[in-house]
Amino acid sequence: MKAEKQFRVSGKEKIKLNEWATAPKKAIAKGDIKKEIAKDIKFLKENQEMLYAQDRRSVLILFQAMDAAGKDSMIEHVMSGVNPQGCSVTSFKSPTSRELDHDYLWRIHREVPSRGDIKIFNRSHYEDVLITRVHPEILVGNHLPDIWDVKDIDEAFYQKRYKQIKHYEDYLADQGVVILKFFLHLSKEEQKKRFIRRIEIPEKNWKFSEADVKERQYWDQYQAAYEQAINATSTKVNPWYVIPADDKWYSRHLVSEIINERIEELNLSYPEVTDDRRVELQNILKALEKND
């Protein structure tokens, strides 16, 4: 079965994250995975050039995950072969005061890729239905009408946001933006191991944050928030992919495969040159040769 189908959340049925694997069923040789990723990178590079030349569509790849799930290294490895002129990464952190003076999708829409480009979102608009689920007090400071206290935030508020996000993503898809949404599904045990490595290995100390450990106490609440968001916003056109993330190389392989499977569906090609244009180019060629 293709990775795209195997790890896709279609939206037809509600999923339970605790029933989805966080690791491969059997061990896979790292060397074999690296070879496959190298093939995927080559394929993506070739198709990126056609995507740019065709100038009809763009690709938006977004990653959401718990801390230490490997988003940064995922982006580094999977996108290592693409032309940086047509690919960029945006990391969304806490909103600035300027961003809070706009609607929550404003800062997102500013970063949507131009036609022909690939854009990666490290976190995304989903933060506004994830972290705020766990810490609703954040919304009190977001200058929202009718939200003056935590008690003003109810389930209807989040259901409305899910609907807004679905409509927004449908709009982008209609405009030629291919959206790939990846949730890197990490186990609590593996997260603990990675936090410990960040402390024990000096070269990784810079990655460690006490805030990450503090958020770990809300693990169950975050899992519930992700599950709700994925179920509410997975559609046939804009599905979520739940990727086992305990093995970093395995998760990189799956993501690179899914990206390529989706891009392959676009049937990209270089623009055809008309007969008149061919004649024009031949005349230009003759003139250049003559001048030399």
ROMARLUM-454454 format. One record per residue: residue number from 1; x, y, z of N, C-alpha, C in turn. Coordinates in Angstrom, 3 decimals. Layout:
BEGIN
vexkol_n.c1_n.c2_n.c3_ca.c1_ca.c2_ca.c3_c.c1_c.c2_c.c3
NUM_X_Y_Z_X_Y_Z_X_Y_Z
...
% end
This chain:
BEGIN
vexkol_n.c1_n.c2_n.c3_ca.c1_ca.c2_ca.c3_c.c1_c.c2_c.c3
1_0.844_-1.204_0.000_0.000_0.000_0.000_0.874_1.247_0.000
2_0.495_2.226_-0.808_1.257_3.461_-0.859_1.175_4.209_0.469
3_2.253_4.908_0.804_2.296_5.646_2.064_1.185_6.692_2.121
4_0.898_7.310_0.976_-0.115_8.363_0.942_-1.466_7.843_1.423
5_-1.831_6.647_1.022_-3.113_6.073_1.438_-3.042_5.508_2.851
6_-1.913_4.917_3.179_-1.777_4.246_4.465_-1.839_5.197_5.650
7_-1.297_6.391_5.496_-1.213_7.315_6.629_-2.148_8.522_6.488
8_-3.008_8.492_5.505_-3.973_9.577_5.272_-5.160_9.455_6.217
9_-5.594_10.598_6.717_-6.846_10.675_7.474_-7.858_11.328_6.540
10_-8.789_10.551_6.063_-9.708_11.023_5.018_-10.770_11.969_5.543
11_-11.088_11.858_6.822_-12.155_12.693_7.367_-13.500_11.994_7.372
12_-13.580_10.843_6.722_-14.852_10.107_6.685_-15.170_9.479_8.028
13_-14.127_9.003_8.709_-14.306_8.375_10.008_-13.413_9.056_11.040
14_-13.895_9.137_12.256_-13.117_9.747_13.323_-12.007_8.797_13.766
15_-10.799_9.348_13.915_-9.678_8.522_14.360_-9.419_8.723_15.843
16_-8.712_7.767_16.422_-8.217_7.872_17.789_-6.700_7.768_17.711
17_-6.005_8.804_18.121_-4.555_8.827_17.974_-3.866_7.690_18.720
18_-4.428_7.262_19.832_-3.775_6.188_20.590_-3.858_4.844_19.869
19_-4.594_4.800_18.762_-4.678_3.582_17.964_-3.760_3.642_16.749
20_-3.082_4.787_16.561_-2.162_4.949_15.433_-0.737_4.727_15.921
21_0.028_3.988_15.142_1.397_3.640_15.521_2.289_4.867_15.585
22_3.257_4.840_16.495_4.267_5.902_16.574_5.626_5.397_16.079
23_5.695_4.116_15.717_6.956_3.524_15.248_6.656_2.471_14.187
24_7.638_2.133_13.335_7.422_1.091_12.330_7.161_-0.261_12.991
25_6.393_-1.127_12.307_6.071_-2.433_12.870_7.304_-3.322_12.977
26_8.251_-3.134_12.065_9.488_-3.909_12.123_10.667_-2.997_11.803
27_11.816_-3.364_12.302_13.014_-2.547_12.094_13.381_-2.484_10.616
28_13.766_-1.288_10.172_14.164_-1.078_8.786_15.576_-0.510_8.784
29_16.437_-1.083_7.946_17.841_-0.645_7.896_17.930_0.818_7.500
30_18.687_1.579_8.291_18.840_3.007_8.019_19.439_3.255_6.633
31_20.378_2.400_6.235_21.001_2.565_4.929_20.000_2.465_3.796
32_19.082_1.505_3.907_18.056_1.336_2.869_17.143_2.550_2.820
33_16.786_3.062_3.996_15.909_4.231_4.054_16.596_5.441_3.425
34_17.880_5.623_3.719_18.617_6.761_3.167_18.663_6.703_1.645
35_18.793_5.508_1.088_18.807_5.357_-0.368_17.464_5.768_-0.960
36_16.382_5.353_-0.313_15.049_5.698_-0.799_14.803_7.206_-0.699
37_15.254_7.804_0.395_15.088_9.249_0.559_15.866_9.990_-0.518
38_17.055_9.498_-0.847_17.862_10.125_-1.904_17.117_10.103_-3.233
39_16.436_9.007_-3.532_15.630_8.913_-4.754_14.476_9.912_-4.708
40_13.845_9.996_-3.541_12.715_10.921_-3.381_13.158_12.369_-3.558
41_14.328_12.697_-3.026_14.855_14.060_-3.147_15.120_14.407_-4.607
42_15.667_13.455_-5.353_15.932_13.670_-6.778_14.633_13.890_-7.542
43_13.623_13.085_-7.233_12.320_13.222_-7.889_11.706_14.585_-7.585
44_11.770_14.992_-6.321_11.197_16.273_-5.919_11.906_17.436_-6.606
45_13.222_17.341_-6.709_13.985_18.396_-7.371_13.549_18.566_-8.819
46_13.390_17.451_-9.526_12.970_17.501_-10.928_11.577_18.105_-11.069
47_10.686_17.730_-10.171_9.319_18.229_-10.252_9.198_19.667_-9.770
48_10.087_20.076_-8.872_10.082_21.475_-8.439_10.361_22.395_-9.619
49_11.272_21.998_-10.491_11.599_22.809_-11.654_10.393_22.940_-12.579
50_9.649_21.840_-12.754_8.456_21.886_-13.606_7.342_22.687_-12.947
51_7.237_22.570_-11.616_6.246_23.357_-10.876_6.486_24.841_-11.089
52_7.756_25.237_-11.005_8.133_26.641_-11.198_7.896_27.093_-12.635
53_8.275_26.240_-13.583_8.133_26.599_-14.997_6.672_26.700_-15.399
54_5.854_25.811_-14.869_4.430_25.801_-15.222_3.705_27.010_-14.624
55_4.099_27.389_-13.401_3.585_28.614_-12.760_2.061_28.611_-12.631
56_1.500_27.455_-12.296_0.043_27.329_-12.141_-0.354_26.942_-10.719
57_0.520_26.219_-10.056_0.221_25.722_-8.720_1.376_26.023_-7.769
58_1.105_25.878_-6.494_2.154_25.965_-5.481_1.906_24.845_-4.487
59_2.894_24.555_-3.665_2.787_23.472_-2.684_3.059_24.030_-1.297
60_2.135_23.783_-0.384_2.277_24.200_1.011_2.341_22.958_1.880
61_3.466_22.779_2.555_3.679_21.614_3.423_3.754_22.105_4.863
62_2.856_21.625_5.697_2.901_22.085_7.089_3.113_20.921_8.052
63_3.886_21.205_9.097_4.205_20.213_10.113_3.704_20.672_11.472
64_3.022_19.770_12.145_2.603_19.991_13.528_3.062_18.794_14.336
65_3.439_19.033_15.574_3.927_17.929_16.396_4.158_18.385_17.828
66_4.289_17.414_18.694_4.717_17.700_20.053_6.198_18.062_20.028
67_6.682_18.684_21.083_8.091_19.056_21.169_8.983_17.816_21.040
68_10.104_17.978_20.325_11.120_16.934_20.121_10.694_15.869_19.116
69_9.641_16.125_18.342_9.187_15.131_17.362_10.046_15.124_16.099
70_10.883_16.153_15.913_11.808_16.148_14.780_11.384_16.983_13.595
71_10.624_18.040_13.823_10.173_18.883_12.704_11.349_19.526_11.970
72_12.269_20.106_12.725_13.393_20.823_12.110_14.264_19.895_11.261
73_14.631_18.742_11.823_15.470_17.812_11.076_14.704_17.208_9.908
74_13.406_17.055_10.050_12.572_16.571_8.942_12.682_17.520_7.761
75_12.496_18.790_8.019_12.561_19.796_6.960_13.952_19.821_6.332
76_14.974_19.747_7.173_16.354_19.794_6.693_16.664_18.647_5.739
77_16.225_17.441_6.066_16.567_16.273_5.255_15.671_16.121_4.027
78_14.381_16.244_4.215_13.448_15.976_3.121_13.550_17.026_2.018
79_13.841_18.279_2.390_13.875_19.356_1.399_15.309_19.718_0.996
80_16.266_18.854_1.310_17.672_19.195_1.091_18.051_19.351_-0.378
81_17.292_18.745_-1.285_17.690_18.804_-2.691_17.006_19.857_-3.526
82_16.039_20.571_-2.939_15.276_21.525_-3.740_16.040_22.835_-3.908
83_15.678_23.569_-4.938_16.287_24.862_-5.220_15.791_25.878_-4.187
84_16.686_26.458_-3.397_16.245_27.405_-2.361_15.543_28.642_-2.907
85_15.737_28.945_-4.201_15.053_30.104_-4.784_13.558_29.881_-4.889
86_13.142_28.609_-4.931_11.715_28.330_-5.055_11.149_27.613_-3.861
87_11.879_27.641_-2.734_11.429_26.936_-1.537_11.853_27.718_-0.303
88_10.964_27.876_0.641_11.302_28.590_1.867_10.529_28.007_3.042
89_10.995_28.337_4.246_10.399_27.833_5.477_9.959_29.006_6.339
90_8.766_28.904_6.902_8.300_29.891_7.871_7.975_29.172_9.171
91_8.559_29.647_10.260_8.276_29.092_11.584_7.354_30.050_12.327
92_6.239_29.546_12.774_5.272_30.387_13.472_5.433_30.219_14.984
93_5.780_31.312_15.618_5.925_31.314_17.076_4.754_32.089_17.678
94_4.887_32.509_18.905_3.803_33.280_19.525_3.548_34.544_18.710
95_2.282_34.903_18.497_1.966_36.087_17.683_2.561_37.360_18.276
96_3.017_38.256_17.409_3.500_39.568_17.845_2.301_40.462_18.126
97_2.549_41.622_18.709_1.452_42.554_18.994_0.782_43.003_17.702
98_1.575_43.181_16.635_1.007_43.566_15.337_0.109_42.462_14.792
99_0.560_41.218_14.924_-0.241_40.102_14.425_-1.529_39.945_15.217
100_-1.482_40.235_16.512_-2.671_40.118_17.344_-3.708_41.187_17.021
101_-3.281_42.246_16.332_-4.218_43.284_15.917_-4.924_42.929_14.615
102_-4.682_41.714_14.111_-5.348_41.223_12.906_-6.028_39.887_13.225
103_-6.801_39.399_12.284_-7.399_38.079_12.459_-6.311_37.011_12.489
104_-6.619_35.856_13.072_-5.575_34.855_13.318_-5.027_34.221_12.041
105_-5.733_34.363_10.928_-5.227_33.824_9.665_-4.409_34.844_8.870
106_-4.359_36.080_9.353_-3.653_37.145_8.621_-2.181_36.823_8.433
107_-1.517_36.431_9.516_-0.075_36.162_9.409_0.190_34.905_8.584
108_-0.786_34.016_8.542_-0.663_32.800_7.746_-0.751_33.133_6.262
109_-1.755_33.916_5.905_-1.991_34.200_4.485_-0.834_34.972_3.860
110_-0.162_35.762_4.664_1.000_36.514_4.156_2.117_35.583_3.702
111_2.142_34.368_4.214_3.232_33.430_3.924_2.848_32.316_2.946
112_1.639_32.359_2.440_1.211_31.334_1.474_2.112_31.411_0.242
113_2.570_30.277_-0.279_3.516_30.308_-1.397_2.947_30.888_-2.681
114_3.806_31.576_-3.416_3.440_32.076_-4.736_3.332_30.897_-5.690
115_2.640_31.088_-6.794_2.539_30.016_-7.786_3.939_29.618_-8.248
116_4.164_28.324_-8.328_5.460_27.816_-8.743_6.404_27.533_-7.599
117_6.035_27.924_-6.371_6.924_27.781_-5.220_6.453_26.689_-4.262
118_7.381_26.281_-3.410_7.096_25.360_-2.309_7.362_26.103_-1.007
119_6.425_26.024_-0.088_6.597_26.676_1.217_6.371_25.636_2.310
120_7.224_25.662_3.329_7.070_24.779_4.483_6.684_25.619_5.685
121_5.648_25.199_6.375_5.243_25.829_7.631_5.705_24.946_8.785
122_6.568_25.480_9.635_6.956_24.817_10.875_6.004_25.352_11.947
123_4.983_24.577_12.252_3.775_25.004_12.970_2.963_25.873_12.012
124_1.745_26.216_12.406_0.860_26.839_11.424_-0.349_27.461_12.100
125_-1.397_27.695_11.296_-2.644_28.232_11.831_-3.303_27.271_12.824
126_-2.864_26.018_12.826_-3.457_25.052_13.749_-3.065_25.313_15.202
127_-2.023_26.110_15.404_-1.687_26.483_16.774_-2.866_27.165_17.461
128_-3.712_27.817_16.659_-4.842_28.563_17.218_-6.020_27.681_17.605
129_-5.895_26.361_17.348_-6.897_25.430_17.865_-6.222_24.285_18.618
130_-4.921_24.449_18.905_-4.180_23.423_19.643_-3.732_23.950_20.996
131_-2.763_24.868_20.977_-2.263_25.382_22.254_-3.357_26.151_23.005
132_-4.258_26.773_22.264_-5.329_27.509_22.944_-6.365_26.565_23.557
133_-6.420_25.333_23.083_-7.277_24.314_23.697_-6.731_23.962_25.079
134_-5.410_23.849_25.137_-4.759_23.459_26.388_-4.630_24.654_27.326
135_-4.379_25.834_26.743_-4.217_27.061_27.533_-5.186_28.128_27.015
136_-6.463_27.981_27.281_-7.452_28.933_26.770_-7.241_30.359_27.246
137_-6.472_30.529_28.321_-6.207_31.883_28.824_-5.470_32.728_27.786
138_-4.786_32.074_26.846_-4.085_32.807_25.785_-5.068_33.641_24.984
139_-6.244_33.108_24.749_-7.235_33.792_23.922_-7.741_35.085_24.564
140_-7.675_35.137_25.889_-8.159_36.338_26.581_-7.324_37.552_26.180
141_-6.045_37.340_25.873_-5.171_38.438_25.474_-5.067_38.638_23.976
142_-5.951_37.996_23.204_-5.884_38.077_21.741_-6.801_39.136_21.117
143_-7.348_40.003_21.942_-8.152_41.137_21.473_-9.384_40.699_20.685
144_-9.951_39.555_21.048_-11.109_39.046_20.319_-12.393_39.649_20.850
145_-13.340_39.939_19.984_-14.628_40.456_20.463_-15.349_39.398_21.297
146_-15.919_39.814_22.383_-16.729_38.948_23.254_-15.917_37.922_24.044
147_-14.578_37.980_23.963_-13.753_37.091_24.792_-13.032_37.953_25.821
148_-13.629_38.029_26.998_-13.070_38.835_28.075_-12.528_37.977_29.209
149_-12.962_36.718_29.211_-12.573_35.812_30.283_-12.599_34.388_29.741
150_-11.897_33.480_30.413_-11.856_32.086_29.953_-13.251_31.486_29.855
151_-14.138_31.907_30.734_-15.484_31.346_30.730_-16.267_31.726_29.472
152_-15.754_32.721_28.713_-16.418_33.108_27.467_-16.077_32.171_26.303
153_-15.137_31.252_26.527_-14.681_30.336_25.474_-15.372_28.989_25.659
154_-16.170_28.608_24.678_-16.870_27.329_24.769_-16.555_26.452_23.557
155_-17.154_25.290_23.498_-16.885_24.356_22.400_-17.299_24.935_21.061
156_-18.370_25.726_21.060_-18.835_26.339_19.811_-17.761_27.232_19.198
157_-16.943_27.857_20.043_-15.862_28.711_19.556_-14.890_27.911_18.700
158_-14.486_26.738_19.200_-13.519_25.920_18.459_-14.150_25.283_17.228
159_-15.398_24.885_17.328_-16.067_24.312_16.164_-16.158_25.345_15.036
160_-16.363_26.585_15.407_-16.407_27.654_14.403_-15.032_27.833_13.761
161_-13.991_27.760_14.568_-12.630_27.905_14.020_-12.282_26.741_13.086
162_-12.686_25.548_13.451_-12.438_24.411_12.563_-13.095_24.663_11.201
163_-14.309_25.161_11.254_-15.033_25.432_10.011_-14.339_26.529_9.207
164_-13.862_27.559_9.884_-13.143_28.637_9.206_-11.878_28.117_8.529
165_-11.146_27.257_9.232_-9.909_26.697_8.685_-10.204_25.831_7.463
166_-11.245_25.012_7.541_-11.610_24.173_6.396_-11.963_25.030_5.188
167_-12.752_26.074_5.405_-13.135_26.962_4.302_-11.909_27.670_3.720
168_-11.009_28.085_4.606_-9.794_28.778_4.160_-8.935_27.855_3.310
169_-8.760_26.624_3.755_-7.947_25.681_3.002_-8.622_25.279_1.685
170_-9.942_25.202_1.685_-10.662_24.951_0.425_-10.413_26.086_-0.562
171_-10.440_27.306_-0.040_-10.181_28.477_-0.887_-8.781_28.400_-1.497
172_-7.785_28.085_-0.670_-6.424_27.988_-1.180_-6.315_26.893_-2.240
173_-6.947_25.762_-1.993_-6.911_24.659_-2.959_-7.522_25.094_-4.287
174_-8.618_25.851_-4.227_-9.256_26.356_-5.447_-8.336_27.287_-6.218
175_-7.412_27.929_-5.507_-6.477_28.854_-6.142_-5.188_28.164_-6.601
176_-5.145_26.830_-6.478_-3.991_26.095_-6.969_-2.949_25.758_-5.929
177_-3.261_25.941_-4.640_-2.311_25.606_-3.574_-2.561_24.162_-3.125
178_-1.561_23.323_-3.311_-1.645_21.936_-2.856_-1.172_21.896_-1.410
179_-2.059_21.516_-0.490_-1.748_21.556_0.939_-1.498_20.141_1.454
180_-0.333_19.950_2.074_0.007_18.665_2.694_0.213_18.902_4.178
181_-0.630_18.277_5.002_-0.618_18.511_6.440_-0.105_17.250_7.160
182_1.040_17.407_7.834_1.661_16.279_8.512_1.651_16.468_10.026
183_1.139_15.466_10.716_1.265_15.418_12.175_2.291_14.336_12.498
184_3.427_14.737_13.083_4.470_13.789_13.455_4.092_13.193_14.817
185_3.666_11.936_14.767_3.068_11.270_15.929_4.144_10.611_16.786
186_4.521_11.292_17.843_5.592_10.862_18.747_4.990_10.254_20.022
187_5.632_9.200_20.528_5.179_8.629_21.797_5.743_9.428_22.967
188_5.082_9.359_24.094_5.532_10.083_25.282_6.872_9.531_25.761
189_7.057_8.214_25.614_8.311_7.590_26.035_9.486_8.082_25.189
190_9.271_8.185_23.865_10.345_8.635_22.985_10.653_10.106_23.228
191_9.642_10.907_23.504_9.898_12.313_23.804_10.801_12.435_25.032
192_10.538_11.634_26.051_11.363_11.652_27.262_12.811_11.321_26.935
193_13.027_10.294_26.097_14.388_9.904_25.712_15.105_11.053_25.006
194_14.392_11.744_24.136_15.013_12.836_23.379_15.318_14.027_24.275
195_14.468_14.296_25.243_14.750_15.364_26.202_16.015_15.032_26.999
196_16.133_13.772_27.409_17.303_13.346_28.185_18.574_13.492_27.352
197_18.510_13.123_26.072_19.681_13.251_25.199_20.086_14.710_25.040
198_19.111_15.585_25.003_19.418_17.010_24.867_20.166_17.542_26.087
199_19.956_16.909_27.215_20.657_17.321_28.433_22.023_16.645_28.519
200_22.079_15.354_28.187_23.306_14.579_28.366_24.363_14.855_27.296
201_23.930_15.212_26.081_24.881_15.458_24.995_25.122_16.964_24.879
202_26.319_17.435_25.161_26.606_18.882_25.170_26.190_19.598_23.886
203_26.416_18.944_22.731_26.086_19.582_21.459_24.590_19.788_21.276
204_23.792_19.119_22.104_22.340_19.245_21.988_21.740_20.109_23.098
205_22.601_20.602_23.998_22.091_21.388_25.128_21.270_22.588_24.686
206_21.670_23.200_23.575_20.987_24.407_23.105_19.536_24.138_22.723
207_19.226_22.872_22.417_17.867_22.521_22.028_16.929_22.374_23.220
208_17.520_22.214_24.401_16.686_21.929_25.563_16.048_23.188_26.125
209_14.781_23.069_26.444_14.047_24.181_27.042_13.210_23.662_28.202
210_13.319_24.315_29.344_12.513_23.936_30.496_11.027_24.046_30.185
211_10.677_24.972_29.283_9.271_25.152_28.912_8.711_23.904_28.252
212_9.577_23.214_27.465_9.118_21.986_26.812_8.731_20.928_27.847
213_9.536_20.820_28.880_9.256_19.844_29.931_7.982_20.231_30.689
214_7.818_21.527_30.878_6.609_22.004_31.561_5.361_21.634_30.768
215_5.440_21.781_29.439_4.286_21.453_28.600_4.008_19.959_28.574
216_5.023_19.172_28.879_4.866_17.714_28.863_3.798_17.242_29.841
217_3.590_17.999_30.914_2.576_17.607_31.900_1.161_17.693_31.315
218_1.036_18.381_30.164_-0.274_18.496_29.507_-0.398_17.531_28.328
219_0.398_16.474_28.351_0.464_15.537_27.222_-0.922_15.071_26.777
220_-1.705_14.584_27.687_-3.027_14.044_27.340_-3.931_15.115_26.734
221_-3.850_16.333_27.284_-4.670_17.415_26.742_-4.249_17.776_25.316
222_-2.949_17.766_25.065_-2.472_18.058_23.708_-2.886_16.959_22.736
223_-2.776_15.708_23.176_-3.186_14.604_22.302_-4.667_14.724_21.942
224_-5.466_15.106_22.905_-6.896_15.288_22.647_-7.130_16.444_21.688
225_-6.354_17.520_21.865_-6.505_18.690_20.988_-6.116_18.352_19.554
226_-5.024_17.614_19.378_-4.615_17.197_18.039_-5.673_16.288_17.411
227_-6.150_15.358_18.177_-7.153_14.417_17.673_-8.400_15.160_17.211
228_-8.851_16.111_18.004_-10.038_16.885_17.638_-9.795_17.702_16.370
229_-8.637_18.356_16.287_-8.335_19.198_15.129_-8.200_18.369_13.854
230_-7.516_17.232_13.950_-7.328_16.376_12.784_-8.671_15.846_12.290
231_-9.496_15.377_13.201_-10.809_14.854_12.816_-11.699_15.925_12.219
232_-11.586_17.140_12.737_-12.481_18.211_12.295_-12.055_18.848_10.977
233_-10.773_18.712_10.601_-10.286_19.458_9.428_-9.676_18.586_8.337
234_-9.775_17.267_8.466_-9.321_16.388_7.390_-10.422_16.284_6.341
235_-10.075_16.549_5.110_-11.031_16.449_4.015_-10.408_15.663_2.873
236_-11.206_15.323_1.891_-10.699_14.581_0.734_-9.623_15.382_0.011
237_-9.835_16.688_-0.127_-8.888_17.546_-0.842_-7.703_17.907_0.036
238_-7.950_18.187_1.311_-6.899_18.624_2.231_-6.824_17.697_3.451
239_-6.341_16.471_3.247_-6.291_15.524_4.361_-5.101_15.763_5.277
240_-5.176_15.173_6.452_-4.028_15.091_7.349_-3.320_13.768_7.130
241_-2.024_13.739_7.428_-1.252_12.504_7.433_-0.644_12.344_8.820
242_-0.953_11.228_9.469_-0.415_10.946_10.800_0.806_10.053_10.620
243_1.988_10.603_10.891_3.258_9.947_10.597_3.929_9.420_11.866
244_4.203_8.118_11.945_4.950_7.594_13.100_6.299_8.299_13.207
245_6.593_8.873_14.378_7.778_9.736_14.495_8.818_9.258_15.495
246_8.633_8.082_16.084_9.626_7.598_17.046_10.955_7.270_16.375
247_10.902_6.849_15.109_12.106_6.592_14.313_12.220_7.725_13.298
248_13.201_8.597_13.482_13.298_9.795_12.647_13.498_9.474_11.168
249_14.361_8.497_10.873_14.630_8.192_9.468_13.414_7.583_8.792
250_12.689_6.763_9.521_11.459_6.171_8.981_10.433_7.256_8.683
251_10.281_8.191_9.597_9.304_9.269_9.390_9.710_10.154_8.214
252_11.009_10.410_8.053_11.484_11.211_6.919_11.174_10.516_5.597
253_11.360_9.209_5.580_11.081_8.430_4.376_9.602_8.518_4.014
254_8.737_8.354_5.010_7.298_8.399_4.745_6.868_9.766_4.222
255_7.359_10.809_4.854_6.979_12.165_4.438_7.453_12.448_3.021
256_8.695_12.078_2.704_9.220_12.333_1.362_8.430_11.554_0.315
257_8.016_10.333_0.656_7.213_9.533_-0.275_5.854_10.170_-0.519
258_5.213_10.603_0.568_3.876_11.179_0.440_3.913_12.481_-0.357
259_4.915_13.310_-0.097_5.059_14.554_-0.859_5.146_14.240_-2.348
260_5.977_13.280_-2.693_6.163_12.943_-4.104_4.929_12.297_-4.716
261_4.224_11.472_-3.940_3.004_10.851_-4.450_1.950_11.908_-4.765
262_1.841_12.915_-3.898_0.870_13.986_-4.145_1.290_14.851_-5.336
263_2.588_15.154_-5.421_3.067_15.979_-6.531_2.945_15.230_-7.859
264_3.165_13.921_-7.811_3.054_13.122_-9.035_1.643_13.195_-9.610
265_0.643_13.328_-8.724_-0.747_13.422_-9.164_-1.011_14.671_-10.003
266_-0.137_15.668_-9.887_-0.333_16.928_-10.615_0.013_16.803_-12.098
267_0.730_15.723_-12.454_1.146_15.521_-13.854_1.850_16.761_-14.401
268_2.848_17.207_-13.680_3.561_18.418_-14.077_4.384_18.193_-15.351
269_4.569_19.252_-16.083_5.402_19.198_-17.289_5.868_20.603_-17.614
270_6.888_20.677_-18.438_7.355_21.989_-18.863_6.385_22.566_-19.890
271_6.161_23.868_-19.873_5.237_24.485_-20.837_5.653_24.186_-22.276
272_4.679_23.869_-23.108_4.973_23.604_-24.515_5.210_24.908_-25.265
273_6.159_24.863_-26.170_6.477_26.032_-26.990_5.688_25.945_-28.296
274_5.028_27.027_-28.675_4.235_27.035_-29.905_5.150_27.018_-31.128
275_4.565_26.651_-32.274_5.334_26.628_-33.524_5.885_28.013_-33.854
276_5.071_29.037_-33.630_5.518_30.404_-33.911_6.710_30.774_-33.027
277_6.650_30.328_-31.764_7.741_30.638_-30.852_9.023_29.889_-31.259
278_8.875_28.667_-31.748_10.045_27.909_-32.196_10.733_28.619_-33.362
279_9.926_29.125_-34.284_10.480_29.862_-35.423_11.201_31.105_-34.941
280_10.567_31.786_-33.975_11.163_32.992_-33.415_12.494_32.687_-32.737
281_12.557_31.581_-32.004_13.790_31.194_-31.330_14.892_30.834_-32.327
282_14.509_30.175_-33.406_15.493_29.828_-34.431_16.070_31.084_-35.084
283_15.219_32.076_-35.310_15.689_33.345_-35.890_16.640_34.059_-34.933
284_16.317_33.998_-33.641_17.189_34.606_-32.633_18.534_33.879_-32.609
285_18.474_32.542_-32.705_19.701_31.744_-32.710_20.595_32.088_-33.910
286_19.975_32.227_-35.080_20.740_32.580_-36.277_21.381_33.946_-36.150
287_20.624_34.872_-35.562_21.143_36.240_-35.383_22.331_36.233_-34.426
288_22.237_35.428_-33.355_23.350_35.336_-32.405_24.589_34.734_-33.049
289_24.395_33.692_-33.814_25.534_33.056_-34.493_26.165_33.969_-35.524
290_25.326_34.738_-36.224_25.804_35.660_-37.233_26.626_36.787_-36.618
291_26.147_37.317_-35.494_26.833_38.422_-34.815_28.200_37.992_-34.301
292_28.333_36.735_-33.917_29.634_36.257_-33.425_30.622_36.059_-34.589
% end
